[in-house]
Amino acid sequence: MADEKYLREMGFPEDKIKLALAEKGNLGLQAAMEWLLEHADDAEVSGPMEGNQAPVSSAGVIKEAPSSELSEEAAVDPNESEASKAERVQKLQDKIAQRRQEKEEEEKQYRIQQEKRRRKEGQDLAKMKNDLEYRETQKIVEERKREKLEDKLARQRVKDMIAEDRANKKREREKQPEQAKPTTTTPAVASVKSNRPAPTDTRLQIICPDGSKMVQTFSAQEPLSAVRVYVKMNRKDASGEEIPFGLMSAFPKKVFTDSDYDAPLNSLGLAPSAVLHVTKQAME
């Protein structure tokens, strides 16, 4: 009990403290202390000690000897005047107030330290969160860079394959004897067409010899060789083998020759959509 502890620290005997609290405890510490001062020389509870003899109550029960650390404020003088008693009470009150102030200061310092720890933990947590977000952002940036690089390399591979295909076709034409160029009906077909704007894209359905189909959208200005490269890279029926093949349209039926692979898709009548068949070619 806090009041009992304070009174014990003031130097009052234990037995009187208990009686004072029993009598005046419900009225507060001040009332209990005034009761102790009024009954300081009451022999019924605790008589004067001689030497090391313990005080004896009127009931013959041996009481504990008072502490040797009794302060001057708690010393009892039978001839003490009211003014002296009031002064002693004031000193005790000042001491109690000082103890309370010290305790409040300790609690204040404790709360300050707790708040400092809380703020430091919050700052550490925020720093960890910021570091994690920074690492995640860096990871996303690196991933996007890698995807862009892979896309760039893939486009370059397609361009290289188109260039290689054109070079091969050119070498084959140079080896073959010069033949008369076949007549085409493209100008006649073009003259029949309406004056609608030319499509910018074309959707091609490509049918392989095994019946499997591929659907892809190309720019209407891309050459037919781009379709040939796409088929070479994506067909599933060849099992990775380099099998010569050609392309033909069914309606109207037309087998495309080497000279057609450099022509744009729209000039070959393959826009805005068309169906192409992959044909097998004999090995040379």
Long-range contacts (C-beta under 8 A, 24 or more apart in sequence): 3-28, 3-29, 3-32, 6-96, 6-99, 7-32, 7-33, 7-36, 8-67, 9-99, 10-71, 10-73, 10-74, 10-92, 10-95, 10-96, 11-66, 11-67, 11-69, 11-70, 11-71, 11-73, 11-74, 11-75, 12-36, 12-74, 13-46, 13-55, 13-63, 13-64, 13-66, 14-63, 14-64, 15-45, 15-46, 15-55, 15-57, 15-63, 15-64, 16-40, 16-45, 16-46, 19-45, 29-96, 30-93, 33-89, 33-92, 33-93, 33-96, 34-89, 37-85, 37-88, 37-89, 40-76, 41-76, 41-78, 71-95, 158-226, 158-229, 158-233, 161-229, 161-232, 161-233, 162-223, 162-225, 162-226, 162-229, 165-225, 165-228, 165-229, 165-261, 166-225, 166-261, 166-262, 169-225, 169-258, 169-261, 169-262, 172-258, 173-258, 173-259, 181-259, 182-257, 186-267, 186-268, 186-269, 189-269, 198-266, 198-271, 199-266, 199-271, 199-272, 201-271, 201-272, 202-265, 202-266, 202-270, 202-271, 202-272, 202-273, 202-274, 203-272, 203-273, 204-265, 204-270, 204-273, 204-274, 204-275, 204-276, 205-273, 205-274, 205-275, 205-276, 206-230, 206-231, 206-275, 206-276, 206-277, 206-278, 207-275, 207-276, 207-277, 207-278, 208-235, 208-236, 208-237, 208-278, 209-237, 209-278, 209-279, 209-280, 210-237, 212-236, 212-237, 218-265, 219-265, 220-264, 220-265, 220-266, 220-271, 220-272, 221-264, 221-265, 221-266, 222-264, 222-265, 223-261, 223-262, 223-263, 223-264, 223-265, 224-256, 224-260, 224-261, 224-262, 224-263, 224-265, 224-268, 224-270, 225-261, 225-262, 227-265, 227-276, 228-261, 231-278, 235-278, 243-280, 244-280, 244-281, 244-282, 244-283, 244-284, 245-278, 245-279, 245-280, 245-281, 246-278, 246-279, 246-280, 246-281, 247-276, 247-277, 247-278, 247-279, 248-276, 248-277, 248-279, 249-274, 249-275, 249-276, 249-277, 250-275, 250-277, 251-275, 255-279
